[in-house]
Amino acid sequence: YQRRVRGSDEIDEQPPAPTLNFKSVIDRYYQKMYLLAEEGPNTDQYVYLHSNGLAVVGIAPSHPIVSESLEIASVSFELKTKKGRSIDRANIQVYGKRKRGSAPLRINDPLLEVKMKDDTVYVIKSCVRGSLIEINKNILQNPNLLKTKSGTEGYVAILKPQSKKLSIPTSHLVNYEEYLQRRKNRENVDGMILNQDNPADPISLL
């Protein structure tokens, strides 16, 4: 960068101001992990592990709802278990510092059913073994948060480690770098999570 000194033919050499690179809230406080779909469409999901041990679960940028910007017809936390029993995750009532009333979940237990306008149905899973302490009721009122704010306001649920466990097991998940490598779509995947307007920390909503 060159600047001419007033009243002189001298050129004042000044370096350009450094470009600041601010990390997102997700990058600063969470470890980003992913559960990848092994077959069929990339119905991948993320698990953001907070430093306090909680896990935020949602759909990854490579999921068709996000990557193809599919039109959502409805969402429901009312689901059928493998034994045919109806359960409504929206009715969970958690209280106290120890989050009593939380619901124990296994890796493949369903959390949310998303029906598209073409009648395709996607079931969002818990992804990890833990205890459900909160579902995101905002997506019931605004389902499009799932595709426009999937990594922040459009999260699906928050889980805590099960009783007597210090942390949520993650050996079946992949980290962010492996996720990008496996999906080979860095620009699309990276941008959809990190470049959203007004990102919020899901844990702060507790």
N, C-alpha and C positions, 0 to 999 in steps of 0.2 A: 504494500500500500504506500503511495507517494502523496505528500502534501506540500504544496508550494508555500514558503514562508512569505507573509505579506511584506512588500517593500524590498524584496530580495529575490535574486535569481536562484537562491539555494533551494534544494529539494530536501524536505525532512522525511526521512524514511521511518515509517511506523508500522509495526506488525498489526495485522487485523485482529479484532477482538476474538477471543476464543469462543467456539460454539459450545453452548452448554447442553449436556445430554442428561435430562432428568429421567430417572427410572420411574415406571408406573408404581402404583400402590401394590399391585400384584407382584411385581418383580422385587420390591423392597422387603415384603413381609411374608411371602409365600414361597414354598417349594412347589413347582408345577410338575405334576405327574399325570399320566394318561393311561386309560384302559382302551386298548386298540381292538377293533372288531377283526377277528381272524378270517371271517368269510363274509361274502356278500358285500353290500355297500359299506362305506366307511362310517358306520354308526359309532364313531369314537366319542369317548367322554373324558372330561378332565376331572382331576382331584387336586385341589389346591390345599396344601398342608400348611396351616398357620403355625407360627412359632409357639403358640399356646396349646398345641395338640389337636385343635379342631380341624375338620376337613370340610371344604366347600366342594360340592359336586355339581356338575353341569355338563352341557354338551360342548364338544370341542369344535373348533372352526372347520374341521374336515367333515363334520356330520352334515348329511344332506340338507337338513333344516337350515343350516347356516350357509354352507358352501353353494347350494343351489337356490337359496332364498325362497324356499317353498312357502306356499300359502297355508297358513294354519287355520283349521276350522274350529277346533276346540282342544282344551287341555283338561285333564282330570286327575286328581290324586286318589280317586276311588277306583280300586283295582280288584282283580280276582287273583287269589293265591293259587299255587299249584294244586292245592287240595280243594279248590273250588269255593273257598271262603271269601266273602267280600270284605274289603278293608279300605278305609278312607284315611289316607295319610294326613289329610287336612284337619282331622279331629284330634291329632296328638296334643296332649296337654302336659307341658313340662314345667316344673316349678323348682325353686330353691337353687342354691349355688351348686349343688351336686347334680342338677338337671334330672331330678327324679321324675319318673313317668316317661322317660325316653324309651323308644322302641328298638330292640336289638335287630340288626339286619345282617344278612350274609351278602357275599359279593354280588350275586345275581338277583337279589330280591328287587322287585319293581318299586319304583318311586312315583313315576308319573307316566300317564298315557297321553300321547300327542297325536291327534287325528288331523290329517291334512285334507285339503279340499278335494283332492283326487282320491280320497278314501284310504290312502296309505296310513297305517298306524305305526308309530314308533313308541316303544316302551323304554323309558329312561331308567337305568338301574342304579343301585346304590354304589356299585363299583368296589367298595371296600367292606370289610367286616368291622362294624362299629355300631353305635347307638344313635338313632335319629333323634335330634333335639329340635329341629326346626325345618319347616318347608317354606318356600317362598310364595306366599299367597298373592304377591303382586302379579305373578304370571297368570293367575286366574282372571284378573281384571284386564291384563294387557299381555296376551300370549305372545305378541310379536317381540317382547323383550328376549324371548328365547333365541331369536335370530339376529336382532339388532344390538343386543347388549349381553350376549351369551356368557361372556367372561366376567361380568360384573353384576349389574342389576338383574340380569336374566338367569342367575344361578338357580338351581333346582332345590337343593337342600343342604343342611349343615349337620354333620355327624361328629360325635366325640368318641374317643376310645371306649371300648366296653369296660365294665367294672374290673378292677384289678390290673388293667392293661395300661402301660405308660404311654403307648403310642399306637397308632393305627397301622396294621401290617400293610406293606406296600411292595412286597417282592414280586407280585404279579403285574405291577405297573411299569411303565417306561418313563424316563425323564424327558424333559423338553427337547434336548438335543436329539435324542433317539427318535422321538415323535416326529420332528421335522425331517430327519433322514428317512424314516420309514414312509412318510407321506410325500416327500419330494415336492413340496409346494410351499417353500419357505415364505415367499412374498405374500401369498394369500393367507396362509395360516398365521403368520406373525402379525400381519396388519389387522386381522379381524379381532384379535384379542387386545392388542396393545394400543391401537389407534382409535378407540371408541371415545365419543364425546363424554366429558364429565364422568370419568370412571369413579366408581365408589368401592369402598372396601366392604364386602358382604359381612364380614365378622362384626363390623361396627353397627350392623343393623340388629344385632342380638339385644 
